[in-house]
Amino acid sequence: MEYEFRFEHTKTKKKSAVFQAMKRLFDLVFAIILLVITAPIMLVTMCAVKLESSGQIIYRQQRVGLYGVPFTIYKIRSMTSDAEVNGAKWAEKDDPRVTKVGCFIRKTRIDELPQLWNVLKGEMSIIGPRPERPIFMKEFQTLYPNFTRRLVVKPGLTGWAQVNGGYDISPKEKLKFDLEYIQTMSAFNEARILCRTVKVIMSGSGAR
């Protein structure tokens, strides 16, 4: 099922072309370096996923990107292959669908590493709002009409909302943090979010 998302550009202060160019350059360099460094980790993880349960190792899912354009996101599968046999479902705390390997890679965010390919393709940024599934975007848009204002920037691997609770915060709180990020985007804030991301990964907080 396809959805169309409408949003207003006028309420968001546009960033300079120089900042946008530098952000894109950082995305490319950081993604390449991180792919090289984490390639062995992803290989070992994928082997562990295959040994523990049947099904595809790389999980593909449609998400809503910049300006509402859908794209395919890549993740290492952390749930059983029949996790959504009864339809789309929001991940819960201590979700029984998560495998043992999946529990570890979700806490350490290893499952997110294949999204570096999305960054290289220009569909995502290292830092930005978390990309949502169309069905959940439709639901959140109904509850919070300005939820689609998150779509004026590229979604990110990490972001202000992700380091301030991740899955543990409500869609309303997520919107608040994402809009704060969009309005205050700067090199300093990008660096601050990266530092907070390292802390989140080390603690495993905000994962489900």
Backbone as CSV, one residue per row, in Angstrom:
resi,resn,N_x,N_y,N_z,CA_x,CA_y,CA_z,C_x,C_y,C_z
1,MET,0.836,-1.193,0.000,0.000,0.000,0.000,0.877,1.252,0.000
2,GLU,0.558,2.226,-0.877,1.342,3.436,-0.968,0.615,4.602,-0.294
3,TYR,1.377,5.485,0.312,0.824,6.662,0.964,1.473,7.905,0.381
4,GLU,0.728,9.002,0.420,1.269,10.278,-0.024,1.349,11.194,1.184
5,PHE,2.502,11.767,1.399,2.699,12.616,2.565,2.923,14.063,2.131
6,ARG,2.120,14.961,2.717,2.224,16.387,2.416,2.788,17.115,3.629
7,PHE,3.591,18.129,3.375,4.190,18.871,4.470,4.532,20.272,4.002
8,GLU,4.803,21.163,4.943,5.103,22.549,4.639,6.610,22.797,4.706
9,HIS,7.135,23.463,3.686,8.563,23.813,3.665,8.818,25.138,4.383
10,THR,7.821,25.998,4.391,8.011,27.371,4.841,8.348,27.500,6.314
11,LYS,7.982,26.534,7.128,8.207,26.630,8.560,9.590,26.174,8.986
12,THR,10.359,25.686,8.039,11.701,25.180,8.355,12.766,26.068,7.744
13,LYS,13.657,26.531,8.570,14.739,27.386,8.106,15.725,26.554,7.283
14,LYS,15.945,26.956,6.035,16.844,26.214,5.163,18.298,26.471,5.543
15,LYS,19.092,25.429,5.505,20.509,25.549,5.825,21.289,25.962,4.582
16,SER,22.455,26.541,4.794,23.253,27.026,3.676,23.720,25.882,2.795
17,ALA,23.998,26.218,1.552,24.485,25.217,0.603,25.825,24.662,1.052
18,VAL,26.632,25.503,1.681,27.941,25.060,2.171,27.784,24.011,3.261
19,PHE,26.861,24.269,4.205,26.628,23.305,5.281,26.130,21.979,4.708
20,GLN,25.196,22.044,3.770,24.646,20.832,3.165,25.723,20.048,2.422
21,ALA,26.602,20.763,1.716,27.685,20.104,0.978,28.671,19.440,1.932
22,MET,28.993,20.121,3.026,29.910,19.562,4.011,29.289,18.362,4.720
23,LYS,27.995,18.438,4.975,27.301,17.315,5.621,27.314,16.085,4.715
24,ARG,27.098,16.313,3.417,27.115,15.195,2.470,28.516,14.597,2.356
25,LEU,29.534,15.458,2.325,30.915,14.978,2.249,31.256,14.156,3.486
26,PHE,30.825,14.639,4.644,31.067,13.893,5.882,30.372,12.534,5.823
27,ASP,29.126,12.518,5.330,28.378,11.260,5.215,29.146,10.238,4.386
28,LEU,29.661,10.674,3.248,30.367,9.766,2.347,31.654,9.232,2.983
29,VAL,32.451,10.135,3.525,33.731,9.732,4.122,33.505,8.833,5.333
30,PHE,32.600,9.240,6.217,32.338,8.486,7.433,31.760,7.108,7.109
31,ALA,30.845,7.050,6.134,30.215,5.778,5.760,31.243,4.802,5.189
32,ILE,32.125,5.293,4.335,33.159,4.430,3.733,34.097,3.885,4.805
33,ILE,34.563,4.777,5.685,35.475,4.352,6.750,34.796,3.336,7.662
34,LEU,33.549,3.619,8.040,32.835,2.730,8.956,32.537,1.380,8.302
35,LEU,32.250,1.378,6.999,32.019,0.117,6.290,33.266,-0.753,6.300
36,VAL,34.407,-0.145,6.069,35.673,-0.893,6.056,35.972,-1.464,7.444
37,ILE,35.795,-0.636,8.471,36.096,-1.060,9.837,35.149,-2.148,10.334
38,THR,33.865,-2.006,10.002,32.854,-2.919,10.550,32.541,-4.123,9.660
39,ALA,33.165,-4.214,8.492,32.894,-5.329,7.583,33.083,-6.693,8.263
40,PRO,34.189,-6.920,9.006,34.354,-8.210,9.696,33.266,-8.457,10.741
41,ILE,32.862,-7.406,11.441,31.812,-7.541,12.452,30.500,-7.945,11.798
42,MET,30.167,-7.305,10.666,28.927,-7.650,9.964,28.963,-9.080,9.442
43,LEU,30.135,-9.519,8.950,30.271,-10.874,8.420,30.031,-11.913,9.510
44,VAL,30.668,-11.719,10.676,30.491,-12.639,11.804,29.036,-12.630,12.275
45,THR,28.444,-11.445,12.344,27.055,-11.315,12.789,26.106,-12.028,11.844
46,MET,26.309,-11.870,10.556,25.436,-12.509,9.572,25.528,-14.030,9.659
47,CYS,26.725,-14.544,9.927,26.898,-15.987,10.104,26.125,-16.463,11.337
48,ALA,26.183,-15.667,12.415,25.483,-16.016,13.653,23.982,-16.006,13.443
49,VAL,23.489,-15.034,12.693,22.057,-14.944,12.400,21.601,-16.167,11.609
50,LYS,22.396,-16.565,10.635,22.050,-17.717,9.791,22.050,-19.005,10.600
51,LEU,23.000,-19.137,11.516,23.095,-20.352,12.325,21.949,-20.461,13.328
52,GLU,21.477,-19.325,13.826,20.442,-19.361,14.854,19.043,-19.599,14.314
53,SER,18.726,-19.002,13.172,17.358,-19.125,12.657,17.339,-19.069,11.140
54,SER,16.295,-19.641,10.566,16.147,-19.656,9.111,15.608,-18.313,8.630
55,GLY,15.769,-18.057,7.352,15.264,-16.821,6.773,16.393,-15.974,6.203
56,GLN,16.020,-14.880,5.571,17.009,-13.987,4.982,17.868,-13.329,6.058
57,ILE,19.125,-13.151,5.742,20.038,-12.524,6.698,19.866,-11.013,6.677
58,ILE,19.802,-10.446,5.476,19.595,-9.009,5.330,18.107,-8.746,5.178
59,TYR,17.615,-7.880,6.034,16.189,-7.556,6.079,15.942,-6.272,5.284
60,ARG,15.032,-6.322,4.330,14.704,-5.154,3.516,13.309,-4.662,3.872
61,GLN,13.170,-3.366,3.977,11.890,-2.806,4.387,11.735,-1.402,3.797
62,GLN,10.529,-1.071,3.401,10.289,0.255,2.839,10.155,1.292,3.950
63,ARG,10.819,2.423,3.773,10.739,3.541,4.709,10.446,4.823,3.938
64,VAL,10.061,5.854,4.663,9.767,7.148,4.051,10.982,8.052,4.217
65,GLY,11.472,8.576,3.080,12.667,9.388,3.111,12.420,10.864,2.884
66,LEU,13.446,11.542,2.389,13.405,12.978,2.148,12.242,13.360,1.249
67,TYR,11.464,14.366,1.673,10.307,14.867,0.931,9.234,13.807,0.688
68,GLY,9.220,12.772,1.530,8.189,11.752,1.429,8.452,10.671,0.402
69,VAL,9.639,10.672,-0.190,9.981,9.664,-1.203,10.343,8.344,-0.508
70,PRO,9.667,7.251,-0.869,9.964,5.959,-0.233,11.281,5.372,-0.730
71,PHE,11.941,4.609,0.127,13.163,3.920,-0.264,13.269,2.633,0.540
72,THR,14.148,1.747,0.105,14.339,0.465,0.770,15.505,0.542,1.736
73,ILE,15.223,0.217,2.985,16.258,0.244,4.017,16.816,-1.167,4.211
74,TYR,18.086,-1.278,4.606,18.730,-2.565,4.820,19.169,-2.711,6.269
75,LYS,18.851,-3.850,6.847,19.252,-4.141,8.229,19.608,-5.620,8.329
76,ILE,20.430,-5.972,9.297,20.671,-7.386,9.577,19.478,-7.876,10.382
77,ARG,18.887,-8.960,9.958,17.651,-9.440,10.596,17.889,-9.781,12.065
78,SER,17.040,-9.197,12.922,17.170,-9.415,14.368,15.947,-10.121,14.958
79,MET,14.948,-10.372,14.126,13.737,-11.061,14.582,13.557,-12.368,13.817
80,THR,12.638,-13.181,14.264,12.326,-14.419,13.562,11.748,-14.078,12.192
81,SER,11.883,-14.983,11.259,11.447,-14.719,9.884,9.937,-14.515,9.764
82,ASP,9.177,-14.999,10.749,7.713,-14.839,10.707,7.242,-13.741,11.665
83,ALA,8.107,-12.772,11.945,7.809,-11.737,12.933,6.562,-10.920,12.593
84,GLU,6.289,-10.751,11.290,5.138,-9.930,10.906,4.147,-10.717,10.068
85,VAL,3.996,-11.982,10.402,3.058,-12.825,9.677,1.625,-12.320,9.841
86,ASN,1.355,-11.625,10.961,0.021,-11.081,11.214,-0.068,-9.584,10.942
87,GLY,0.914,-9.058,10.221,0.897,-7.646,9.878,1.958,-6.850,10.615
88,ALA,2.113,-5.583,10.192,3.118,-4.697,10.795,2.810,-4.460,12.266
89,LYS,3.863,-4.497,13.072,3.709,-4.314,14.510,4.907,-3.567,15.061
90,TRP,4.648,-2.563,15.884,5.703,-1.762,16.506,6.492,-2.624,17.481
91,ALA,7.806,-2.504,17.462,8.645,-3.287,18.370,8.361,-2.918,19.822
92,GLU,8.233,-3.938,20.677,7.945,-3.721,22.089,9.182,-4.032,22.935
93,LYS,9.152,-3.594,24.186,10.240,-3.921,25.099,10.194,-5.407,25.380
94,ASP,11.350,-6.073,25.354,11.451,-7.526,25.538,10.561,-8.253,24.536
95,ASP,10.568,-7.785,23.319,9.734,-8.358,22.255,10.106,-9.824,22.029
96,PRO,9.147,-10.762,22.135,9.448,-12.190,21.976,9.861,-12.573,20.555
97,ARG,9.628,-11.684,19.613,10.005,-11.972,18.222,11.505,-11.808,17.986
98,VAL,12.178,-11.130,18.899,13.616,-10.876,18.752,14.404,-12.125,19.128
99,THR,15.340,-12.524,18.281,16.161,-13.703,18.549,17.254,-13.365,19.567
100,LYS,17.980,-14.387,20.011,19.061,-14.152,20.969,20.163,-13.291,20.352
101,VAL,20.541,-13.643,19.123,21.535,-12.830,18.419,20.962,-11.442,18.167
102,GLY,19.692,-11.419,17.811,19.023,-10.156,17.536,19.016,-9.226,18.721
103,CYS,18.840,-9.764,19.899,18.835,-8.957,21.117,20.166,-8.225,21.283
104,PHE,21.253,-8.940,21.023,22.581,-8.343,21.165,22.840,-7.287,20.100
105,ILE,22.518,-7.599,18.850,22.844,-6.655,17.775,21.922,-5.431,17.782
106,ARG,20.741,-5.561,18.376,19.881,-4.385,18.514,20.398,-3.450,19.606
107,LYS,20.906,-4.026,20.690,21.454,-3.204,21.765,22.727,-2.480,21.334
108,THR,23.533,-3.154,20.534,24.792,-2.564,20.076,24.640,-1.829,18.746
109,ARG,23.442,-1.885,18.165,23.111,-1.227,16.883,23.858,-1.829,15.699
110,ILE,24.389,-3.040,15.855,25.072,-3.694,14.737,24.093,-3.963,13.603
111,ASP,22.832,-4.228,13.947,21.826,-4.509,12.923,21.614,-3.329,11.978
112,GLU,21.993,-2.118,12.410,21.788,-0.915,11.609,22.914,-0.672,10.600
113,LEU,24.034,-1.359,10.744,25.214,-1.071,9.923,24.984,-1.174,8.405
114,PRO,24.171,-2.112,7.902,23.942,-2.143,6.452,23.318,-0.867,5.898
115,GLN,22.758,-0.030,6.770,22.178,1.227,6.316,23.250,2.209,5.845
116,LEU,24.503,1.873,6.092,25.586,2.687,5.551,25.526,2.697,4.027
117,TRP,24.992,1.624,3.463,24.799,1.574,2.010,23.758,2.606,1.589
118,ASN,22.706,2.770,2.405,21.707,3.804,2.126,22.319,5.196,2.197
119,VAL,23.289,5.367,3.105,23.982,6.651,3.219,24.799,6.913,1.959
120,LEU,25.520,5.914,1.490,26.330,6.077,0.283,25.458,6.387,-0.929
121,LYS,24.262,5.814,-0.975,23.340,6.048,-2.087,22.675,7.419,-2.000
122,GLY,22.816,8.083,-0.871,22.223,9.405,-0.715,20.792,9.381,-0.219
123,GLU,20.302,8.218,0.173,18.928,8.104,0.679,18.839,8.463,2.161
124,MET,19.966,8.324,2.861,20.036,8.634,4.277,21.280,9.461,4.566
125,SER,21.306,10.026,5.766,22.475,10.737,6.259,22.966,10.000,7.507
126,ILE,24.155,10.281,7.962,24.609,9.681,9.214,23.736,10.181,10.356
127,ILE,23.382,11.467,10.307,22.569,12.072,11.367,21.293,12.663,10.783
128,GLY,20.168,12.341,11.410,18.879,12.846,10.960,17.761,12.108,11.674
129,PRO,16.506,12.448,11.417,15.377,11.752,12.035,15.346,10.278,11.619
130,ARG,14.856,9.433,12.496,14.754,8.012,12.168,13.727,7.817,11.056
131,PRO,14.065,7.073,9.995,13.092,6.847,8.916,11.984,5.903,9.365
132,GLU,10.740,6.318,9.147,9.599,5.517,9.579,9.003,4.725,8.419
133,ARG,8.283,3.682,8.757,7.573,2.899,7.756,6.333,3.677,7.316
134,PRO,5.921,3.563,6.050,4.757,4.310,5.560,3.501,4.113,6.408
135,ILE,3.244,2.883,6.845,2.032,2.608,7.609,2.040,3.333,8.954
136,PHE,3.223,3.437,9.586,3.316,4.148,10.863,3.338,5.660,10.648
137,MET,3.939,6.116,9.543,3.907,7.536,9.228,2.466,8.002,9.052
138,LYS,1.660,7.190,8.379,0.252,7.527,8.166,-0.468,7.644,9.509
139,GLU,-0.201,6.717,10.410,-0.824,6.729,11.732,-0.388,7.957,12.538
140,PHE,0.904,8.240,12.532,1.416,9.366,13.304,0.968,10.699,12.711
141,GLN,0.837,10.733,11.377,0.396,11.956,10.721,-1.039,12.290,11.120
142,THR,-1.849,11.273,11.319,-3.230,11.473,11.748,-3.279,12.027,13.167
143,LEU,-2.424,11.507,14.030,-2.387,11.957,15.424,-1.721,13.322,15.575
144,TYR,-0.657,13.540,14.785,0.113,14.781,14.872,0.302,15.321,13.450
145,PRO,-0.584,16.221,13.000,-0.567,16.717,11.612,0.773,17.247,11.124
146,ASN,1.619,17.757,12.030,2.915,18.283,11.593,4.028,17.241,11.653
147,PHE,3.676,15.975,11.811,4.683,14.913,11.908,5.511,14.818,10.626
148,THR,4.921,15.166,9.499,5.649,15.057,8.231,6.679,16.156,8.049
149,ARG,6.730,17.125,8.950,7.774,18.146,8.863,9.158,17.534,9.068
150,ARG,9.203,16.320,9.605,10.468,15.600,9.763,11.067,15.239,8.405
151,LEU,10.250,15.305,7.345,10.679,14.846,6.031,11.431,15.897,5.224
152,VAL,11.672,17.074,5.808,12.377,18.123,5.073,13.897,17.923,5.116
153,VAL,14.349,16.928,5.875,15.767,16.564,5.878,15.871,15.054,5.683
154,LYS,17.039,14.601,5.279,17.239,13.163,5.091,17.142,12.440,6.435
155,PRO,16.576,11.243,6.433,16.584,10.439,7.667,18.009,10.016,7.978
156,GLY,18.256,9.664,9.243,19.627,9.344,9.625,19.798,8.038,10.374
157,LEU,21.033,7.549,10.372,21.394,6.371,11.155,21.223,6.645,12.636
158,THR,21.586,7.859,13.035,21.399,8.304,14.402,20.852,9.720,14.349
159,GLY,20.400,10.213,15.497,19.817,11.547,15.499,19.502,12.006,16.904
160,TRP,18.998,13.235,17.025,18.712,13.814,18.325,17.651,13.013,19.076
161,ALA,16.621,12.545,18.377,15.585,11.730,19.028,16.147,10.369,19.426
162,GLN,16.986,9.782,18.561,17.546,8.464,18.845,18.432,8.460,20.084
163,VAL,19.172,9.537,20.312,20.065,9.572,21.473,19.367,10.105,22.719
164,ASN,18.094,10.437,22.573,17.309,10.901,23.715,16.166,9.950,24.049
165,GLY,16.413,8.669,23.837,15.415,7.682,24.224,15.159,6.585,23.219
166,GLY,15.375,6.878,21.923,15.177,5.846,20.914,13.764,5.300,20.911
167,TYR,13.638,3.980,21.023,12.330,3.329,21.027,11.533,3.631,22.296
168,ASP,12.215,4.116,23.324,11.543,4.332,24.608,10.732,5.609,24.675
169,ILE,10.783,6.447,23.638,10.003,7.669,23.652,8.797,7.551,22.723
170,SER,7.788,8.338,22.981,6.555,8.301,22.198,6.745,9.034,20.874
171,PRO,5.862,8.793,19.887,5.954,9.521,18.617,5.901,11.037,18.812
172,LYS,5.122,11.494,19.788,5.023,12.932,20.060,6.363,13.481,20.550
173,GLU,7.026,12.734,21.435,8.333,13.149,21.942,9.368,13.093,20.829
174,LYS,9.265,12.063,19.994,10.186,11.912,18.872,10.064,13.109,17.941
175,LEU,8.832,13.533,17.670,8.610,14.687,16.806,9.244,15.938,17.405
176,LYS,9.089,16.112,18.701,9.662,17.275,19.387,11.180,17.318,19.212
177,PHE,11.836,16.191,19.450,13.293,16.142,19.324,13.738,16.334,17.873
178,ASP,13.008,15.729,16.929,13.380,15.850,15.514,13.246,17.285,15.026
179,LEU,12.185,17.972,15.430,12.005,19.363,15.019,13.057,20.265,15.661
180,GLU,13.450,19.941,16.882,14.533,20.686,17.531,15.817,20.539,16.721
181,TYR,16.081,19.298,16.274,17.282,19.043,15.479,17.248,19.828,14.169
182,ILE,16.131,19.785,13.484,16.004,20.450,12.189,16.216,21.954,12.311
183,GLN,15.669,22.537,13.376,15.775,23.981,13.548,17.153,24.430,14.024
184,THR,17.928,23.532,14.604,19.231,23.923,15.169,20.401,23.200,14.519
185,MET,20.210,22.683,13.311,21.280,21.961,12.630,22.540,22.814,12.512
186,SER,23.650,22.230,12.947,24.941,22.917,12.867,26.036,21.876,13.016
187,ALA,27.251,22.234,12.671,28.383,21.318,12.808,28.564,20.916,14.268
188,PHE,28.351,21.877,15.174,28.505,21.593,16.598,27.485,20.556,17.056
189,ASN,26.233,20.736,16.657,25.187,19.789,17.071,25.381,18.411,16.448
190,GLU,25.902,18.384,15.213,26.189,17.096,14.578,27.243,16.342,15.403
191,ALA,28.285,17.067,15.826,29.349,16.456,16.635,28.800,15.999,17.979
192,ARG,27.924,16.798,18.566,27.350,16.442,19.864,26.518,15.167,19.768
193,ILE,25.759,15.035,18.690,24.935,13.844,18.517,25.805,12.611,18.316
194,LEU,26.902,12.750,17.573,27.811,11.627,17.372,28.399,11.160,18.704
195,CYS,28.778,12.108,19.539,29.332,11.755,20.856,28.285,11.056,21.712
196,ARG,27.059,11.550,21.668,25.979,10.930,22.435,25.662,9.537,21.890
197,THR,25.838,9.358,20.581,25.575,8.063,19.959,26.525,6.996,20.487
198,VAL,27.804,7.364,20.618,28.793,6.424,21.171,28.384,5.998,22.564
199,LYS,27.913,6.929,23.358,27.481,6.633,24.736,26.287,5.690,24.735
200,VAL,25.329,5.934,23.822,24.135,5.085,23.717,24.505,3.666,23.311
201,ILE,25.412,3.550,22.344,25.838,2.218,21.881,26.534,1.456,23.003
202,MET,27.374,2.141,23.740,28.101,1.492,24.842,27.162,1.032,25.948
203,SER,26.093,1.784,26.196,25.154,1.448,27.277,24.035,0.538,26.828
204,GLY,23.769,0.521,25.498,22.670,-0.297,24.978,21.305,0.263,25.308
205,SER,21.235,1.523,25.679,19.952,2.128,26.064,19.099,2.455,24.848
206,GLY,17.785,2.465,25.060,16.853,2.854,24.012,16.578,1.803,22.967
207,ALA,17.099,0.584,23.143,16.886,-0.472,22.145,15.741,-1.383,22.559
208,ARG,15.139,-2.038,21.540,14.068,-3.016,21.795,14.262,-4.224,20.892
